[in-house]
Amino acid sequence: MALHDIVSPLPGTFYRRASPEAAPYVEAGVSVESGAVIGLVEVMKQFNDVETSVAGRIAQILVDDGEPVDAGQVLMRIEG
C-alpha cells in the first residue's frame, strides 16, 4: 500500500485535539475516511481544520501536540 502525506496548510501551532481535555482526533493505527479531521493548526487565535485527502490507516504521527509547524510540513502519513 502507498503512503500519503498529510501536510500543514499553514504555519502555526499543530494540535491533535480540539481542547486540552478532549481525546486526540486520531491515533496511529486507526482507520480514517477521506475528509476526516485529524488535527488543527492555530494561527493568531484562528483554528483551521487539517483534513485527510485519502482514506486509509494512520501509519505515522510525525508532530506532537502543541508543536510549531511550517506550511507544507508533513504532519502524518496515511497508508491507503
Secondary structure as UniProt FT lines:
FT   STRAND          3..7
FT   STRAND          12..15
FT   TURN            20..21
FT   TURN            28..29
FT   STRAND          31..32
FT   TURN            34..35
FT   STRAND          37..43
FT   TURN            44..45
FT   STRAND          46..51
FT   STRAND          56..61
FT   TURN            65..66
FT   STRAND          67..69
FT   TURN            71..72
FT   STRAND          74..79
//
